[in-house]
Amino acid sequence: MLAALLAPVLTAISGTRPDTVDKKAVDPYLGGLPRGSLGGISSQHWLGVEPLLGRDIFARLLYGAQISLLVAFSAALLITLIGTVLGITAGYFGGRVDALISRLMDVMMSFPSLIFMIALLSVARDVNRVLLLIGVMSLFSWPYIARVVRGQTLSLKHREYVEAARAGGTGSARILFGEILPNLTGTIIVYVTLAVPGLIGTEAALSFLGVGIRPPTPSWGQMISDAVLYYKVDPMFFILPSACLFLVVLAFTLVGDALRDALDPKGSRA
């Protein structure tokens, strides 16, 4: 995350840009493969260059991280906002409100989300890709946190402090956001942390399939897709973005597991 935030500084130090083409770094007589060993790693190109165009992999990895994290965190926040509001409303009011929201959740969860994401992204070609990815990913992901929040709210609304607030004449909005929501904070934080790696993977998968982030904007999924053609003759081009994607997803997954253990009142805190 720090490297992504400092991408302009780090690329300035390395003297490279993600969109700069360096034809001198590739050998036209070898089909545009990078000159030198390990994919063209040198003092000028710290992690080598892409075949054909010679764009710096280090710079593209950093700016690709910005895209992946921006999409994942923005989608996670939007999912959390929508899912929390609808889930807590359904759980607290019950009756027809609960039935309506629950059926909506069932309908959205029944969609084959990846197929519909591909279809929507393929149709909307002239829209900002980052905003479109955030919107489409959020559209199909909010019901999961909404269902979790609804279940927790059903339990919390019968607690003594909620009954006392209701008996004292406290309004529903005050009870929802002043009494129940603070007790859902731990659950929501854990869910967001565990959702981020899945969203990073989804963005990479959509870019890999050619319907996500489009060239020349760098994306890890796009880089992996391009590297498939060269994995035998230039394995570093495939290994580097794949390793970055794997490590970031693993890191967020471990953080989410640790937060779940730390915030679970029934769990062990050894």
GINOR-V260749 format. One line per field, one symbol per residue. psi: psi as a letter, one per 20 degrees, with the letter a starting at -180 (. if undefined). burial: 1 if it has 9 or more other C-alpha atoms within 8 Angstrom, else 0. A space follows every 10 residues. Layout:
psi->???
burial->???
This chain:
psi->gghghkghgh hhgikrqhjp pnhiiqohik kjqqqarlkk pahhnhjarq qfhkqphghh gghhhggghg gggghggggg gghgghghgg hghbchgggg hhhgggghii pnggghgggg hhgnhjqphg hggggghhhj ihhghhhghg ghhhghijqg hghggghjjp rgggggihgg ghiigggggg gghhhghhhg hgggghhhij jcpqqjpqqg ggggghihij hhhmhhhhgg hggggghggg ghghgggghg hhiohirpl.
burial->0001001001 1101011110 0110111000 0111100111 1000111111 1111111111 1111111110 1111111111 0111111111 1101001110 1100110110 0000011101 1000000011 1111111101 1111111111 1111011000 0110110001 0001111111 1001011101 1111111111 1011111111 1111000111 1111101001 1001111100 1100100111 0110111011 1100000000
